[in-house]
Amino acid sequence: MRLLVFFDLPTKSDLDRKRYVKFRRFLLQDGYRMLQYSVYARFCNGLDAVAKHQQRLEDRAPGKGSIRLMVVTDKQYGE
C-alpha cells in the first residue's frame, strides 16, 4: 500500500516557513518520497502501518494549512 500526503501550508511569515520546512524534513526523514511539490508518498505494509503513520503525521502537523491523506494499493499506484 502507498500513503500519499498532499499539503498546502502557509509560508508568508518566518514562523510559517519554519513550520513548513520542519514538516517537510519530517516527511523525508520518515521515508516519504517527493512526487511533486507538496505531494509525498510512502510505502506501508498493510493498514496497521498506515494507521501508525497517519498518527505520526497528525502529531507533527503544523497548526495552519491543509493536509490530506490518500491510501492506494500498489496496483492502483502503478496504474
Secondary structure as UniProt FT lines:
FT   STRAND          2..8
FT   HELIX           14..29
FT   TURN            30..31
FT   STRAND          33..36
FT   TURN            37..38
FT   STRAND          39..43
FT   HELIX           47..60
FT   STRAND          66..72
FT   HELIX           74..78
//
